[in-house]
Amino acid sequence: MSRTIYDLIGLAAGIAFILALKGLSHPKTARRGNLIGAFGAGLATLVVFFYASPSVYGKAESSLPLNNLGWILGAIAVGLIIGVPAARKVEMTQMPQLVALFNGVGGGAAALVAIVEYLNLGSEATTAQVVFTVFTVIVGCVSFSGSIITFMKLQELMTTRPVVFPAGRFVIAATLASVIGVGGWVVSALGTTPLLILAALSLLFGVLFVLPVGGADVPIVISLLNAFTGLTVAASGYVLDSVLLIIAGTLVGASGTILTRLMADAMGRSLFGTLFGAFTAKPQDSSGVAEDRPVRSGSADDVAILLNYARRVVIVPGFGLAVAQAQHTVRELADLMISKGIDVAYGIHPVAGRMPGHMNVLLAEANVPYDQLVEMDEVNPTFGQTDVAIVIGANDVVNPAAKTTPGCPIYGMPILEVNNAANIIFLKRSMRPGFAGIENELLYDPKTMLLFGDAKSSLTKVVSALKAL
């Protein structure tokens, strides 16, 4: 296959990726966009078997992929054996963890490819190739180790609170300076030892970079690390002389950067404050509060009676809804209320759940009409005219502490102002704080009725009680 045809096919795959991103911008076209993206990725993988860039490993062998066919097919088989079962069996609540792992693997793979290419080129590497290799190794390793930490936070294998230590800011700054210094050493010395030291320091910086981030901000970091991975792929595309990798990496890097900026704005703070605000935040102590203060709990019958006489109800979904897999039940409840003439809407916070768009995807799975999903800025002004707000497993995104408690991990984050509703129904398993680890004063509001238990079971009882009225 000639280089011209190879580049044209790569361009076609790049166009498929662009169309995929366009399709993913709306729930109605997301499935089609996903399929187009998969087609582009398949095409990009297939075409490599028929052409190898003369710059690969410094060899001018167009049959190079075929010479390593066994290794390539073996790697694909391993990926299929691990990836397909993981993607099919993963629960919706664990999807963010899977995204974090896949993103980290992508960054790590780009870094490894850059290292191997650097070792094979040796003294024949141009300055530009070395510079891009250094960039790929640094950002790829940061993305890999940082993604592992986000996975551990999401999986609650470690504390979800910010991890800070004395002089932490100076340690992080010193590590970053070391990374940059060793990167310069690699460019000037062209040796294996400095490159491996660079990789190790970059991995350490990735860990230190993510540790100070609290649980509520993890979705933003996932988006940022995704952008990092895109940049590493684009840089490795230059090293490997692959236009396709440059296109794909640039798309991922650009879209991830835009999403990160939008999510930081939704949190009401700068990206720097999101990443390092824990070093200046005041410590919060909520221990014992839930035991010392009374709350008002109710039954499914109490909730049904309240809903039966409501004119407008806003449902606020959260991670607890995903844990209970109650999206179909909440859709049944909403349809039942609508049949009784009640105005029903879903209040969607930009960072509800554990990843961007988590609630949108969850509710789309239950075929909830998209026009019933109302973004935070649009639904907040309506809470004053809302008779009942039903909070299902959400906590931090409705916590008034974001407005009233300076120094707390979520202070400054715009929230869904359910406290303005006439009545609040809060579905929770227990009085345990949310992912950010802070107490929610809304639980003790006289207007709040707590319905304890699994969200799906509780909602099923409410549906039955409402049907009987």
C-alpha positions as MATLAB code, in Angstrom:
seq = 'MSRTIYDLIGLAAGIAFILALKGLSHPKTARRGNLIGAFGAGLATLVVFFYASPSVYGKAESSLPLNNLGWILGAIAVGLIIGVPAARKVEMTQMPQLVALFNGVGGGAAALVAIVEYLNLGSEATTAQVVFTVFTVIVGCVSFSGSIITFMKLQELMTTRPVVFPAGRFVIAATLASVIGVGGWVVSALGTTPLLILAALSLLFGVLFVLPVGGADVPIVISLLNAFTGLTVAASGYVLDSVLLIIAGTLVGASGTILTRLMADAMGRSLFGTLFGAFTAKPQDSSGVAEDRPVRSGSADDVAILLNYARRVVIVPGFGLAVAQAQHTVRELADLMISKGIDVAYGIHPVAGRMPGHMNVLLAEANVPYDQLVEMDEVNPTFGQTDVAIVIGANDVVNPAAKTTPGCPIYGMPILEVNNAANIIFLKRSMRPGFAGIENELLYDPKTMLLFGDAKSSLTKVVSALKAL';
ca = [
       0.000    0.000    0.000;
       1.388    3.414   -0.968;
       1.893    6.161    1.589;
      -0.702    8.324   -0.169;
      -3.435    5.697    0.149;
      -2.399    5.042    3.740;
      -2.724    8.735    4.620;
      -6.077    9.000    2.840;
      -7.459    6.061    4.809;
      -6.084    7.647    7.971;
      -7.860   10.876    7.042;
     -11.104    8.930    6.582;
     -10.680    7.429   10.058;
     -10.030   10.911   11.426;
     -13.241   12.183    9.839;
     -15.074    9.249   11.461;
     -13.723   10.348   14.847;
     -14.946   13.907   14.245;
     -18.410   12.656   13.282;
     -18.387   10.422   16.361;
     -17.748   13.401   18.640;
     -20.526   15.288   16.913;
     -22.914   12.384   17.444;
     -21.971   12.050   21.105;
     -22.996   15.646   21.742;
     -26.687   14.673   21.971;
     -28.369   11.620   23.539;
     -30.507   10.979   20.439;
     -27.436   10.563   18.222;
     -24.990    9.201   20.819;
     -25.444    5.537   19.835;
     -24.812    6.309   16.176;
     -21.809    8.439   17.108;
     -20.381    5.597   19.164;
     -20.713    3.181   16.243;
     -19.064    5.646   13.852;
     -16.180    6.061   16.290;
     -15.803    2.288   16.596;
     -15.736    2.005   12.801;
     -13.005    4.648   12.612;
     -10.937    2.883   15.268;
     -11.348   -0.459   13.483;
     -10.317    1.087   10.174;
      -7.270    2.724   11.773;
      -6.215   -0.613   13.271;
      -6.774   -2.614   10.114;
      -4.818   -0.320    7.798;
      -1.637   -0.706    9.867;
      -1.370   -4.320    8.724;
      -0.834   -3.204    5.144;
       1.631   -0.381    5.559;
       4.490    0.626    7.841;
       6.042    4.074    7.874;
       9.692    3.995    6.729;
      10.551    5.866    9.943;
       9.344    3.069   12.216;
      12.400    1.745   14.071;
      14.487    3.456   11.416;
      13.803    0.654    8.918;
      12.482    0.974    5.412;
      10.454   -2.241    5.461;
       6.886   -1.828    4.316;
       6.142   -5.367    5.526;
       7.214   -4.677    9.106;
       3.749   -5.287   10.646;
       3.511   -8.624    8.844;
       6.951   -9.586   10.159;
       5.564   -9.135   13.688;
       2.125  -10.519   12.936;
       2.214  -13.031   15.775;
       3.014  -10.379   18.390;
       0.366   -8.024   17.033;
      -2.369  -10.650   16.953;
      -1.341  -11.841   20.403;
      -1.628   -8.318   21.801;
      -5.038   -7.871   20.183;
      -6.191  -11.207   21.647;
      -5.074  -10.211   25.143;
      -6.885   -6.880   24.778;
     -10.068   -8.610   23.645;
      -9.927  -11.184   26.430;
      -9.606   -8.457   29.066;
     -11.588   -5.620   27.496;
     -14.746   -7.310   26.188;
     -15.770   -9.093   29.424;
     -14.868   -6.009   31.471;
     -17.000   -3.725   29.298;
     -19.944   -6.141   29.190;
     -20.008   -6.998   32.896;
     -19.236   -3.609   34.389;
     -22.149   -2.068   36.249;
     -23.276    1.471   35.574;
     -21.996    2.526   38.989;
     -18.523    1.277   38.073;
     -18.373    2.859   34.621;
     -16.297    5.848   35.837;
     -13.694    3.466   37.265;
     -13.538    1.661   33.926;
     -13.156    4.971   32.084;
     -10.334    5.979   34.444;
      -8.519    2.677   33.913;
      -8.901    2.728   30.117;
      -7.699    6.312   30.037;
      -4.662    5.461   32.162;
      -3.793    2.467   30.001;
      -3.925    4.711   26.924;
      -1.493    7.191   28.435;
       0.826    4.441   29.636;
       0.781    2.750   26.230;
       1.700    5.992   24.467;
       4.598    6.501   26.881;
       5.871    2.941   26.351;
       5.686    3.276   22.558;
       7.632    6.533   22.742;
      10.316    4.907   24.923;
      10.676    1.933   22.573;
      10.857    4.193   19.545;
      13.489    6.335   21.254;
      15.625    3.280   22.092;
      15.424    1.977   18.524;
      16.227    5.278   16.866;
      19.206    5.869   19.123;
      21.620    8.479   17.822;
      19.612    8.784   14.595;
      16.786   10.564   16.449;
      16.342   14.207   15.538;
      16.072   16.879   18.203;
      12.387   17.324   17.416;
      11.755   13.588   17.826;
      13.533   13.572   21.185;
      11.568   16.590   22.407;
       8.249   14.974   21.451;
       9.394   11.703   23.019;
      10.163   13.485   26.297;
       6.766   15.189   26.202;
       4.994   11.892   25.513;
       6.792   10.078   28.325;
       6.093   12.830   30.861;
       2.424   13.361   30.093;
       1.722    9.672   29.403;
       3.212    8.559   32.725;
       1.375   11.331   34.616;
      -1.872   10.238   32.970;
      -1.230    6.581   33.836;
      -0.351    6.961   37.516;
      -2.903    9.749   38.044;
      -5.651    7.602   36.541;
      -4.751    4.736   38.876;
      -5.233    7.064   41.855;
      -8.597    8.299   40.522;
      -9.629    4.658   40.085;
      -8.689    3.891   43.688;
     -10.627    6.919   44.941;
     -13.712    6.024   42.911;
     -13.513    2.384   43.996;
     -12.986    3.608   47.580;
      -9.809    1.542   47.869;
      -8.375    4.666   49.475;
      -9.890    7.697   51.138;
     -11.985    9.916   48.891;
     -10.951   12.992   50.859;
      -8.034   15.157   49.727;
      -4.698   13.696   50.805;
      -2.407   16.482   51.976;
       0.836   16.378   53.921;
       3.221   18.978   55.372;
       4.948   21.073   52.701;
       2.940   19.161   50.096;
       2.846   22.077   47.665;
       6.636   22.384   47.789;
       7.113   18.634   47.280;
       4.852   18.710   44.223;
       6.616   21.788   42.847;
      10.043   20.207   43.444;
       8.959   17.000   41.702;
       7.681   18.964   38.719;
      10.945   20.914   38.550;
      12.863   17.622   38.642;
      10.740   16.239   35.811;
      11.446   19.286   33.671;
      15.157   19.189   34.538;
      15.552   15.502   33.718;
      13.591   16.096   30.510;
      16.218   18.620   29.488;
      18.893   16.094   30.421;
      17.333   13.524   28.060;
      17.281   16.022   25.190;
      20.932   16.958   25.691;
      22.444   13.615   26.742;
      20.432   11.121   24.646;
      20.764    8.265   27.113;
      18.620    5.388   28.369;
      19.276    6.076   32.051;
      17.923    9.655   32.065;
      14.873    8.521   30.095;
      14.021    5.852   32.675;
      14.578    8.330   35.509;
      12.251   10.729   33.681;
       9.555    8.041   33.474;
       9.873    7.221   37.191;
       9.684   10.885   38.247;
       6.684   11.447   35.958;
       4.871    8.500   37.531;
       5.562    9.967   40.973;
       4.337   13.391   39.899;
       1.102   11.840   38.569;
       0.404   10.367   42.015;
       1.218   13.612   43.835;
      -0.842   15.555   41.295;
      -4.076   13.667   42.041;
      -3.766   12.922   45.767;
      -4.889   16.429   46.909;
      -8.111   16.174   44.897;
     -11.277   15.437   46.884;
     -13.938   12.958   45.840;
     -16.381   15.571   44.540;
     -13.726   16.870   42.118;
     -12.603   13.485   40.764;
     -14.807   13.739   37.622;
     -12.946   16.911   36.639;
      -9.585   15.190   37.078;
     -10.733   12.237   34.964;
     -11.590   14.670   32.173;
      -8.238   16.450   32.549;
      -6.262   13.208   32.470;
      -8.240   12.182   29.397;
      -7.043   15.374   27.727;
      -3.489   14.517   28.798;
      -3.782   11.107   27.152;
      -4.947   12.738   23.926;
      -1.906   15.014   23.935;
       0.434   12.041   24.421;
      -1.154   10.221   21.476;
      -0.787   13.316   19.295;
       2.872   13.710   20.297;
       3.605   10.037   19.676;
       1.987   10.495   16.271;
       4.726   12.969   15.424;
       7.425   10.566   16.662;
       5.946    7.715   14.607;
       5.173    9.948   11.600;
       1.469    9.047   11.816;
      -1.046   11.664   10.709;
      -3.869    9.516   12.068;
      -2.450    9.509   15.607;
      -1.962   13.266   15.442;
      -5.600   13.778   14.389;
      -7.045   11.361   16.963;
      -4.863   12.640   19.790;
      -5.627   16.267   19.012;
      -9.375   15.568   19.010;
      -9.209   13.824   22.388;
      -6.938   16.486   23.843;
      -9.091   19.375   22.616;
     -12.436   17.854   23.633;
     -11.057   16.801   27.025;
      -9.695   20.292   27.654;
     -13.007   21.931   26.754;
     -14.935   19.502   28.960;
     -12.528   20.072   31.842;
     -12.988   23.830   31.580;
     -16.778   23.510   31.463;
     -16.824   21.206   34.480;
     -14.533   23.501   36.469;
     -16.920   26.370   35.696;
     -19.814   24.165   36.831;
     -17.982   23.641   40.120;
     -17.669   27.402   40.486;
     -13.893   27.486   40.850;
     -10.690   27.666   38.849;
      -8.963   24.512   37.678;
      -5.984   25.367   39.882;
      -8.298   25.710   42.871;
      -9.885   22.361   42.047;
      -6.519   20.605   41.926;
      -4.736   22.289   44.819;
      -7.457   23.968   46.878;
      -7.114   21.275   49.557;
      -3.838   22.838   50.693;
      -5.637   26.038   51.718;
      -8.985   24.556   52.814;
      -9.934   24.581   56.477;
     -10.328   21.129   58.049;
     -13.929   19.983   58.437;
     -15.093   17.817   61.293;
     -18.510   16.236   60.944;
     -17.982   13.301   63.280;
     -20.889   12.606   65.575;
     -23.218   15.172   64.010;
     -25.603   12.583   62.607;
     -25.942   10.921   66.042;
     -26.560   14.102   68.016;
     -29.201   15.778   65.842;
     -32.724   14.552   65.129;
     -34.089   14.054   61.621;
     -37.617   13.577   60.293;
     -38.140   10.218   58.605;
     -41.245    8.920   56.868;
     -42.742    5.940   55.090;
     -43.560    5.231   51.460;
     -47.225    5.979   52.242;
     -46.271    9.411   53.612;
     -44.328   10.192   50.446;
     -47.174    8.973   48.215;
     -49.703   11.222   49.962;
     -47.379   14.212   49.595;
     -46.875   13.518   45.892;
     -50.577   12.930   45.260;
     -51.404   16.520   46.194;
     -48.405   18.115   44.465;
     -48.631   20.195   41.309;
     -44.938   20.279   40.454;
     -42.251   17.730   41.377;
     -38.524   17.875   40.603;
     -36.529   14.642   40.794;
     -32.812   15.046   41.577;
     -30.902   11.846   40.671;
     -27.524   11.007   42.178;
     -25.031    8.186   42.564;
     -27.379    6.323   44.910;
     -29.839    5.964   42.031;
     -27.119    4.287   39.976;
     -26.062    2.024   42.853;
     -29.628    0.760   43.286;
     -30.196    0.501   39.519;
     -33.470    2.338   40.142;
     -33.623    4.332   36.899;
     -36.493    2.258   35.502;
     -38.444    2.530   38.752;
     -38.026    6.297   38.918;
     -39.235    6.498   35.312;
     -42.321    4.488   36.345;
     -42.941    6.876   39.241;
     -42.548    9.917   36.986;
     -44.955    8.490   34.399;
     -47.493    7.758   37.132;
     -47.297   11.326   38.442;
     -47.623   12.744   34.936;
     -50.768   10.614   34.403;
     -52.195   12.343   37.498;
     -51.555   15.762   35.954;
     -48.412   16.543   37.954;
     -45.656   18.556   36.265;
     -42.464   16.458   36.556;
     -38.876   17.369   35.714;
     -35.430   15.940   36.456;
     -32.890   18.395   37.878;
     -29.467   17.483   36.476;
     -26.258   18.772   38.037;
     -23.229   18.813   35.679;
     -21.092   16.702   38.024;
     -23.744   14.475   39.619;
     -22.563   10.878   39.867;
     -18.973    9.903   39.269;
     -18.287   11.148   35.748;
     -19.487   13.797   33.286;
     -22.984   13.007   31.989;
     -23.393   10.072   34.385;
     -27.041   10.870   35.191;
     -27.931   11.614   31.568;
     -26.646    8.203   30.479;
     -28.347    6.453   33.381;
     -31.754    8.004   32.677;
     -31.396    7.507   28.927;
     -31.046    3.793   29.673;
     -34.577    3.946   31.129;
     -35.830    5.890   28.073;
     -36.601    9.000   30.104;
     -37.624   11.699   27.566;
     -34.710   14.062   27.052;
     -36.925   17.143   27.342;
     -37.668   16.184   30.969;
     -33.974   16.542   31.865;
     -33.412   20.123   32.985;
     -29.934   21.533   33.547;
     -29.045   23.178   36.844;
     -29.168   26.792   35.624;
     -32.658   26.272   34.222;
     -34.182   24.301   37.073;
     -32.850   26.351   39.999;
     -35.194   29.337   39.448;
     -38.174   26.943   39.505;
     -37.583   25.379   42.925;
     -39.464   28.241   44.577;
     -42.588   27.062   42.712;
     -41.900   23.353   43.317;
     -44.135   21.511   45.758;
     -41.873   18.476   46.223;
     -38.205   17.892   45.423;
     -37.204   14.211   45.475;
     -33.462   13.724   46.042;
     -32.442   10.169   45.155;
     -28.958    9.306   46.322;
     -27.509   12.743   45.624;
     -25.744   14.583   48.403;
     -22.908   16.964   47.567;
     -24.726   18.541   44.595;
     -27.588   19.692   46.874;
     -25.516   20.464   49.970;
     -26.046   24.069   51.160;
     -22.513   23.992   52.628;
     -21.309   24.876   49.127;
     -22.753   28.344   49.790;
     -22.628   28.691   53.563;
     -19.389   27.062   54.748;
     -16.183   28.744   53.521;
     -13.229   26.384   53.441;
     -15.213   23.173   52.996;
     -14.192   20.966   50.032;
     -17.199   21.958   47.912;
     -17.426   25.644   48.875;
     -18.152   27.786   45.821;
     -19.657   24.930   43.813;
     -23.046   25.809   42.310;
     -25.674   23.425   43.660;
     -29.234   22.404   42.889;
     -31.188   24.671   45.234;
     -33.695   22.065   46.427;
     -33.825   23.830   49.799;
     -36.117   26.387   48.121;
     -38.788   23.744   47.425;
     -41.841   23.571   49.680;
     -41.086   19.959   50.637;
     -38.004   17.768   50.253;
     -37.991   13.982   50.094;
     -34.481   12.587   50.636;
     -33.908    8.925   49.735;
     -30.802    7.595   51.508;
     -29.432    4.282   52.706;
     -28.012    5.876   55.845;
     -26.857    9.163   57.346;
     -23.390    8.642   55.873;
     -21.943   11.827   54.276;
     -21.572   12.162   50.518;
     -18.500   11.493   48.393;
     -16.864   14.743   49.541;
     -17.058   13.471   53.120;
     -18.933   16.425   54.650;
     -22.242   16.655   56.499;
     -25.343   17.872   54.657;
     -27.395   20.395   56.634;
     -30.312   19.786   54.284;
     -30.967   16.491   56.094;
     -31.935   18.405   59.219;
     -34.153   20.974   57.504;
     -37.723   20.852   58.924;
     -39.020   20.612   55.340;
     -37.008   17.429   54.699;
     -38.467   13.952   55.074;
     -35.975   11.076   54.948;
     -36.952    7.773   53.361;
     -34.288    5.257   54.390;
     -33.456    2.138   52.393;
     -32.408    0.951   48.965;
     -33.610    3.483   46.396;
     -35.185    0.907   44.082;
     -37.058   -0.822   46.889;
     -38.213    2.492   48.368;
     -39.393    3.840   45.017;
     -41.248    0.607   44.266;
     -43.172    0.993   47.518;
     -43.930    4.629   46.730;
     -45.259    3.654   43.281;
     -47.540    1.015   44.817;
     -48.801    3.434   47.460;
     -49.411    6.189   44.899;
     -51.347    3.824   42.638;
     -53.620    2.961   45.565;
     -54.620    6.594   46.128;
];
